[in-house]
Amino acid sequence: MGKVTAIAVFKDTSPLHGSNSNPGSSICVFGPVAMATRNDPDIVKRFSETLQADLRTLSTECRRKYAPVKEASESALLRIHTIQTKHSDFIAGILGSSSDIVNAFVLGCDTKNPKIVHHCLSAIQKLIQHEAMSFTAAMSVINTLWVLMEAGVEELKLLQTAILLITTNTVVQHEALARALVLCFRLHFTKDSTTINTAAATVRQLVTMVFERVMTEDKVESQQELEPTSLEVLKNGSKQAPKSLRPCAGDAFLLFQDFCQLVNADQPYWLIGMTEMTRTFGLELMESVLTTFPEVFIKHPEFTFLLKERVCPLVIKLFSPSLKYRPLMQPTGGNPQADKPYFPIVIRLLRIVSVLIRFYYDPLVTECEIFLSLLVKFLDGEKPMWQRAGALEVLYKFCSQPSLLKRFCQSYDMKQHSTKIFRDIVNGLGSFIQSMFMALSSSHSQTAIKAPDTTGHPPSLVAGMPVGGGVTPQPAFCHRNVWIPLVVNASVKQGAHKAVYTEMLDRTDPPNIQDGYCLSVAFVSLLDVVRCIQGIIEEALAAKAQTAEEAESDELNTELVQSSWCGVLAALTLLLDASTDESATEQILKAEQTLANLCGVLALNTPRDAFITALCKASLPPHYALTILNSGAGASSTNTPLSRASSTKNPESTSGSGSPDVYSGSQVVAVGTPLPTSSLPLGAQQGAVMLTAKNIQCMRAILSLAHCHGSILGSAWHQVLTTLQVQKKRNCLVMPTQHYGYAFSCVPS
């Protein structure tokens, strides 16, 4: 019966719930009586009657076998009677005599009789709830709980009592607090699953309460003179709190310091008596504290020291197996599992890195540079796919926050001798997208000669088109006969995608990564990068006052574009070529239009022309686009990092105008024969030229760009006008001639 009650009263506030809100509002398990209830005669009367009834019951239960307990109970009853007659404030009187009254229940617990222990702990909880327990009495209770913990008696009831003792008020501090925490940690590593789960929830709540005390303490001005912070003393580590901290902050400092010690497999300084601690649980507690209480770590230099000197080196150390792991270069001797990245640890480290960069960037600029570089390295093809997925989810959080990307660019890319972090992030995402197609294409090409392989295609699709009538194809990217589904909605608002794999804290083995998930996250990350750049630049341009800060913002705007345009263009050009979904295509076109416009506004002509050239090429049939645009575009056409020609050189081509997969993602809306130009004489090109729905969609994007942002096109107007001369009029294709007149090649309906 006791176990059922215990489970019902605990609420887990661990980071498993993915919430950054302060869990302290639900910390009081039973709802302790407020100080104002001391003046309520009815409550005081009920408390007095209940307390006396508990002592009488205890006396009756122990009169035969446990005489000392009986005598202590009767003595406590006499003391209560005296308090009632001599004190107007009954609870204050009980508080002064709480050691004698608690002694009867402590002796009852010493019997280790389950029935008596349960009764005594319930009575002790009532004393705690009414705040009728002194420090001496609390210490006596903690020592009793420790004895019962070691004996394995009423474990859930112990946890209930411990959490009430600490959360009701601040009587329990320093060594007593450490002992109570260790007691709960010890119960977390028992054999009973119910006790383990309840103890985990208890530990999380108590840790939260320790730091909430710091928040409360900081709100009250101190009259006490504190010593200045000494970093040299902090480096040595100690079981004594820094003298520069007030009492509650000192306890929190020692607690977090010991978390770092335990996760690093070192002995704790303050939590004396800890026998074991799993690294995963320790990392979860660290993440929970760092997420919920950034004010504490930023306000107090001592806590900032812990971040720089304990947490960051620890994270880098624990990431080491992930950095060194090479699946194709494993040693023949020794334990092959020892150096492999361990999924539960890596996921928790990624979460901590995310918290450190989002909440503690300013005091950890140098450390964040290291973490961001590590995240980009985790995208390498030699890393396990689950690790790449986790890194992508973390990077996505950063790519959807303009303030962070702005700081990355200012802190790193705009510094002469610093790593170009923002550029590396964008290029890393772009390289990852390209590697997805290359890796799958390579794996297909290495397969033995056999019947056509449909690997990488959904069962209901062949070459990206629906098999039966009325079947809507899944949004996807198809390139070089490699089909990758789009499983994350690219149309959702910025930052709306929820992480999947970094939330899997209950798994010990790496999960199977959903097909297309990683490519989809990288895709939406790039779209968010473009949105963030647009927001930052437009905000800066809206400020019209010509100040020094404005000049600095102009430099920032230019750097944002210069650091990102190559990587974004390379990836988006490939994705545009491969897109089989109209909505995804629209998102890509919008991103390219946005950057083309921003480049024009900032007078960055080379990247502007590169984006416009990419749009022009996408609006024309592949070989024909190369013929027309290369003949008149000059150097501007060479700015595009990816060429659409690469997707058309396929020996399986049936028409000479491209591989089957060039048109697989879009409906052909017109077919015509190529007409001669100055660069392509009559008869030089064989086969039909096909215009697809995607070509028309891209042409609309060019028209929109020319209509809305014509003032920034400059020399790129040549490309735009050349492209727009190829269009469908009635059932005819309009092809440009040498002098940009019109020639028609009609196709029967």
N, C-alpha and C positions, 0 to 999 in steps of 0.2 A: 504494500500500500504506500509506503514511504517513497519507493522508487517512482511511482506514477506521479506523485506530487512534485518530486524534484525535477522531472523532465518538463513539467508544465510551466515552471516558473523561470526557466532560463531562456534568454534570447541571445542568439549568436550574432555578434556584430563584426564578424570577420570580413576581410576583403573579398571573400567568395561572392558576396552579394553585389560586388561591383559598384558600390555607392561611395561617393566622397563626402556624404553628409556626416555631421558629427553624431555618433551613436550615443552620446552621453544622455540624451533625453530619455532613453529607455533603460538606464542603468540600474535603477532601484527596483529590485526584483519584487518585493512584497509591498512596496509603497510605504516606507517608514513614516511614522507619525511626525508631523511638523512640530516645531517648537511651540507654535500657538496653541496646540492641543493640551499643553500643560495647564492651561487656564480653563479647560473644559472639565467641569466636575464629573460629568457622566463618564468620560473616557478614563479619567484618573481613577474613579471608583471601580470601573470594570477591570482596569489593569491591576489594582490592588487585590481585588477578589480573585482574579485569575492566578496571580502570583502566589497567593496564599494557598489556593487550591492545588497548584502544582507542588508546593512544598509538602502539603499534607499527603498527597498521593505518593510522593517519593518516600516519605516517612513510613507509610503503610507498606509499600512494596519492599522496603529494606529492613523491616523490623526484625526479621528472623535471621537472615544470612549476612546482612551488612549493617551492623550496629553503629559504626562510626558515621555512616551516611544518615541513619535515622537521627542520631544526636545532632548532627550539623543541620538537618532540616528543621528540627524543633527549635534550635538556637536561632536560625534565620527567621522563623515565625515570630519569636519573641522580639527580635530586632524590628521587624515590620510593625508589630503592635506598638512599640515604643515610638517609631517614626510617626505613625498615625496620630498619636496623642500629643507629640511635641513639635511637629513641623506643619506649618501651614502649606508649604509646597512639598507634596508627597514625593514627587519624582526627584526633586533636588535632594531630599533626605535619603532616598534609595541610592542615588548616585554616590553620596558620601559614604554609604555603607555597602556599596556593591561588592567589594571584595569578600566580605563575610557571607553575603547572600549567595553570590556565585560559587563560593566554596562548596556549598552543599551539592550543587549540580555538578561541579567538577569531580567531587568524590563519587557521585553517582556514575559519571562517565568512566571513572577508574575501575569500576566493577567489570566493564566490558560485556555486561549482560545486554544483549541487543534491545530488549524491551525497555530496560532502565535507561540505557544510553539514548535511545530515541526520545524518551520522555524528557530527559535532562537537556538535550540539545534544543528541543522545542521551547522549553522554558527559557533557555539562554537567548534564543532568537527574539523572544518577546521583550526581554530586558534591552537587547540591542535596538530593537525597533523603537522603543520609547526613550532611547538615548539615556538610559539609566545605568551606564557602565563606565567606570573610570579606566584610566590607562593601566593601572595595576591589575584590575579585574580582566581587562582585555588581554594582557599578557598571559594571565593564568589560563584563559580560554584558549589562546593560540597554542600554548604548550600542551594542553589537553587534546586539542584537535590533532596535533602532531603525533601524540602517542596513539590515538585511535587510527590515524592514517597508517602508521607502521604496523598496526595490528589488523588492518583491513576491515574495520568495523564501521558500519553505517556510512559508507563513503559518500553517497549522494547528500546525506544530511550534513556531512562535514563541509561539503562545497557550499551548500546553502548558507551555513553559519558563517563561513569565511567571507563570502561575498557581502553579506549583510554587515559584518564587522567592519569592513573597509569602506563600503559605499555609504553607510549611514552618516558618518562624520569623519573628521580627520584625527581621531584619537590614536589610531594605529599609524605610526610613522617609523622611519629609519629601520633599525634591525628587526623590530617586530613586523613591520610591513614586509621586509624581505623574507622573513620566515613564513609568513602567511602565503606569500606568492610561491615560494618553493614547495610548500605543502600542496598547493593546487597543481603545480607542474608535475610533482611526483604522482599525483592521482591521474594525470593525463597519460601516464605510461603504465597503468595497471592492465590486467588482462580482460576485464569486463568492458564490452563495447559501449554500454550505456554510460558507464563511469568515464570512459575515455572521451566520449563526445561532450558530456556535460562539463567535464573538467576543461576541455578546450574552450568551450563557450565562457566558462568562468574566468579563465586566464585572460581571454581577450577583453572581457568587461573590466577586469581589475587593472589591466595595463592601460586601458582607456581612462579609467578613473584616476590613475596616478598622474597622467598628463593633464587631465581636466583640473586637478588640484593646482597645477602650475598656472593654468589660464586664470583661475580664480585668484590665486596669489598675486599674479602680475597686475590685477586690477586694483589692488589695495596698495597704497603708498606705504613704503617701509620707513620706519624711524631708525632702523638699525644700520649702522655703518658697516659696509661690506668691503672686504679686501679686493684690490684690483685683480683682474684675471691674469693668471700666469700659465702661459701655454707650455712652458718647460715642465711645470709640475704635472700638467694634464698628460703629457706624452708618456710619463712613467706608468700611469694607471695606478689606481688605488681603491681600497674599499671605503675610503673617506671621501665624502662629497667635497667638491671645490669650495673653499671658503668665500668665494665670490658669489655664491648662489644662496638663495634663501632656502628654508627647509624643504618645501615641496619640490622645488626645482632641483635640489640636490638629490632627492630620492629618484626623480625621473632621470637625471643624468646617470646615476649609478645603474639604474635598470637598463637603460639603452646601451650603456657601455658594456654591460654583461651580455646583452643580446649579441653584440658584435663579437665578444669573446667566444660565446658558445657556438655561434655559426662558424667561426674560424677554428673550431675544435680545440679551443683553449679553456683553461679553468676560469670560472667567474670570480670576480673580486667580492661581490656583494651578496649574490644569491648563494649563500653557503648551504651546502647540503644537496645541491643538484646532482643527481646521479646519471642522468641522460637527457639528451635534447636532440630531436631530429632537426637536421638542417632546413628541411622544408618548412617546418612549423616556425622555426626562428625567423626565416625570411618573410613568412606571412605576417608575423607580428611586427617586424621592422617596417614592412610596406604599409601596414595599417596605421602605425604611428606617424610615419612620414607623410601619408596622405591626409590624415585628419588634423595634424598639429603643425603645419608649416610655420605658424607664427612663433611657436616656441623655439624652433631651430634657427630662425632668422633673427629673432630678438636677442637671444643669449649667445655671446661668442663661444661659450663652452660647448654648446650644442652644435654650433657651426663647425667647431673643431672636430667633433665626432664625425660629422659628415665628411670632412676633407681627409682626416687622418685615419679613420676607421672604416667607414662605410664604402667609400670609393675604392680604396686599395683592395678591400675584401671582394667587391663585385668584380673587379678586374682579375683578381686571382681565381675566382670561381668560374670565370668565363674561359680560363686558359684551355681546358679540354676542348671547348667548342672551337677555339682558334687553331689548335694544333691538329685537330682530327682530319685525317685524309683517308677516306674509305678504301682507296685503291693502293695505299702505301702502308698497310698495317704490318707490324713486326711479326715474324713467325713464332718467336718465343714470348713467354710471359702471358699475362692476362689481357686478351684483346678488349675486354669490357672496361678495363680500368681507365683507359684514356678516351673513351667515347663520351660524347656529351650526353648528360642524363636529363631526360625530358622534364621531370618535375623541377629540377634545380634551374635549368635554363629558362623555363617559362617564368618562374618567380623572379629571376634576375632581370629578365626583360621588363617585367612589371615595375621593378624597383628603378631601373634605368629610366623608364617612362616618367615615373613620379619625380625623380631627381631633376630631370631636364625641364619638366613642366612647372615645378614649384620652387626649385632651388637653383635656377639658372644663374642668377646674378652672383651669388657667392661661389659658384662652381664652374666658372667659364672655362677654365683649363680642363677640368675633369670632364665636362660635357663634350668638349672637343674630342676627347678620347672615346667616350661612349658613342658618339655619333659616327665616328670612323669605324668602330666595331660593328655597329648596326649595318653600315654599308657593306662591310666585308662579309657579313652573314648572308648577303644576297648572292654570293659566289656560287657557281654551279656545283662545286665540290661539296657544299654543305648539304646536310639532310634537308629534305623538302619541308619537314615540320619546323625546322629551325628558320628556314627562309620565310615561311608563313608567319611565324612569330615576329621576326624582325620587320616584315612588311606591315603588320598590324600596328606595331609601335611607331614606325615611320609615318604611317597614315595619320596618326594622332597629331604629329607635328606638322604635316603638310596641310592640315585643315585649320591651322592657327596662324593667321597673318602676323601676329605679334612675335611669335617664335621665329618664323622664317625671316622676319625683318632683323631680329637680333642675331640670328645665325650669320646673315650677310654682313651686318655691321661688325660683329666680333671677329669673324674669320676671313671672309672673302675680301673685305675691304682693307685688311691688314696686309702689309707687304710680305712678311715672313711667316704667314700663318697658313694652315691647311685650308683649302677652299671648300669648306664643308657644304655650303649650300649647293655649289656646283656639283660636288661629289654625290650628294643625295639625289639630285635630279638625274645626273648621268647614270647613277647606280640603278635607279628605277627604269630608265630607258634601256640600259644594257640587259637588265633582268627580263624585260618584255621581249627583246629580240632573242635572248637566249632560250626562251620558252619554245619559240618556233624552230630555232636551229637545233635544239636538243632532240625534239620529237622528229624533225625531218631527218636528222642524222640516224636516229634509231630505226626509222623506217627504211632508209637506204641501205643499212647494213644487214637487213633481213634477207634470207636466202630467196632466190627467184621462185615465185609461186603465184597463185591466183591473186588478183587485186586485193590488197589488204584494206579493210575498213577500220583499222585501229585509229582512234582519234576522231571517229565520226559517230554520232548517235545512231542507235539502231534504226530510227525512223527516217534518217536522212542519208542521202547519197550525194556526194559533191556539194553539200550544203543546201540542197533543195528538198522539199517534202516529197515523200514517196507516194502517198495517196491523196485523193481529193479532200479538201477541207482541213488538211493538217497544217498547223502554223509552226514553222520551224523555230527552234529555240534560238534566242539571240546568241551570237557566237562570232568568233574570228576564224577565218579560213585562209590559210596562206601556204602555198606550195603543198597542197593536199593535206595539210595539217589542220585539223578542226579542234578549236578550243572554245568551250562554252563560256558565255558571259553570265556569271552567277551572282554578281553584285550589281544592283541598280545604279547605273551611272547618272541617272536623272535626279537622284535624291539631292536634297540640299547639302551644302558643304558640311563635312564632318559628321554626317548622320549614320554612316555605317558602323555597326556594332562588331567589336572584335569577337572572334569565335575561339581560336586556339589558345590565346593567352588567358582565356577564362577557364580553361580546363584544369582546375587545380585538384580535381579528384582523380586524375589519371596518373598512373605510374609508367605506362608504356606509350610511346608516340602514337598518335592517331593516324589513320589514313587521311590524307589531304584530299578534299573534294576536287574533282577535275575542274580546272579553270579558275579555282578560287584565288590562287596567288596572282595570276595574270590580271584578274578582275580588280583585286585590291591595288596592284601597281597602277592599273589604268585610272581608277578613281582618284588615286593619290596625285597623279600628274594633273588631272583635271582640277583638283583642289589647289595645286600649286599655281596653276594659271589664274584661278579665281582670287587667290591670295595676292598674287603680284598685281592683278588688276585693282583690287581694293586698296592696296598700299599706295600705288602710283596715283590713282584717282583722288585719294584723300590728300596726298601731298600736293597735287596740282590744284586742288580746291583752295588751298591756302595761298592767297595772293600777295601777302606781305613779303616783300623782298628783304629777308633777314639772313643772317649767317646760317641759321638753322635751315632756311629754305635752300641755300646753296648746298648744304650737306644732304638734304633730301633729294636734290637733283642728282647728286653723286650716287646716292643709294638707289634711286630709281634706275639709273643706267646700269649699275652693277647687278641689280636683280635680273635685268633682262640679259645682260652679257653673260652672266653665269649660268643661265638656264636655257637659253633659246636653242642651242645645238642639241642638247639632250632631249628637250621636249619635242622639237621638230622631228628628230630621227624616230622617236617612238611613235608619235602621232601619225607620221606619214605611213609607217608600217601598219599601224592599226586601222587607219583609214582605208588602205588598200585591202586589208583583210576583213573588214567589218561586213557582216551579213545582216545587220539589224539597223533599220532606219533611224531609231532613236539614238543608238550609240554613234552612228555616223553623224547625226546632227550635233551631238555633244562634242565630237572631235572637230567638226567644222567650226563650231562656235569658239572653241579654244584657239584654233589657228587664226580665226578672224580677230579675236581679242588681242592676241600677241602681235599680229601684223599691224593693227591700229596703234597699240602702245609703242611699238618700235617707230612707227611713223611720227607719232607725237613727240618722241624723244630724239627724233632725227637720227635714228640708227638705221641707215639705209640698207646695209648688207643683210641683217636679219629680217628686215621688212620684206625685201625682195625675195628672200629665201622662202618665207611663209607664203607669199603670193604665188611664187613659182610652184610650190607644192599644191596649192589650191587649183591652179591652172592645169597642172598635169593630171590631177585627179578628176577634172571635169571632162577630159577628152579620152577617147579610146587609147589604150597603152602605147602601141607603136606609133600611132598617128600623133599622139601628144609629143613624143620624143622628136618626131620629124619636124613638126610645126614649131614647137617652142625652142628647140635647139638651133633651128636655122636663123631665128631672129632675136633670141633672147640674150645672146652674148654671154658675158660672164655671170650674169645673175642666176642662170640656170644651174650653175655649178655649186651654188650655195647649199643645195638640198643634200643633207647627209645620206639619205636613202634614195635610190632610184627605183621607179616603178618597173623599169625594164627587168629587174631581177626576178620579178614574179612571172614574167612572161616567157622566159627562156626555158621551155619545157619540151623535150622530144616527143611528148604525147600530143602536142598541138595538132589539131586537125585542120586548121584553117590558115595557118601561117601568121595569124594575128595575135596569138597568145595561147597560153595553156588553158585547158578547160576550167581551171580554178580561178582564172581572171574574172570570169563572169558568173561564177557560181553563187556569189552572195547577192546578186542584184539582177532584176529582170531586164532583159534586153528589150528596148523600146523602139529601136530603129536599126536597120542594116543598110549599108551602102558600100559602093566600091570606091576605093581611094582615087583621088584625082591628082594629076601631076603638079608638082611645084618646082621651084628653081632648085631645090635640094633633093627632089625625088622625081626623076623623069618618068614618063609614061611606061608602064610595064615593069618598073623596078620593084614594086610591091604587089604580091599576089594575095588573093583571098579577100574576104569581106571585112569591112570595118563596122564594128558594133557599138552602138551607143546605149548605155544602160541607165536604169533609173537612178543609180548612184551618181553617174556622170551629170545627170540633170540636177540632182540635189546639190552637187558641188558647184554647178554653174549658178544656181540660185544664190549660193553663199557668196560667189564672186560678185554677182549683181548687187547683192545687199551691201557688200563691203564698198563697192564703187559708189553706190548711191549715198550711203551714210557717212563714209569716211574718204570721199574722193580727194579732199584737200591734202591728205597725207601720202597719197600714192606716188607722187613725183614721177621718176623714171619708170616705175612699175606699171604705169598706165599702158605702156607698150605691150607688156605681157597680157594685161587684162583685155585690151581691145583685140589683140590677136586671138585670144581664146574665145571671146564672145562671138567671133565671126563664124564659129562652128556651132550651128544650132539646127533644130528640126523645124521645118516649116511645112505644114501639112504632111505629106508622107515623103518628104525629101530631106536629105542631109545637105547642109550648106557648108562647103569647104573653102578655105581661104586660098586665093591664088597668089602669085608672086607680088602683085600690086595691091593685095588686100581687097580685090573685088570679090564678087560672089560667083561661084560655079556650083551647079546643082547636079546631084546624082540621084535620080528618083528610084524609089523602091515600091513596087506594087503592094497594095494593102493585102 
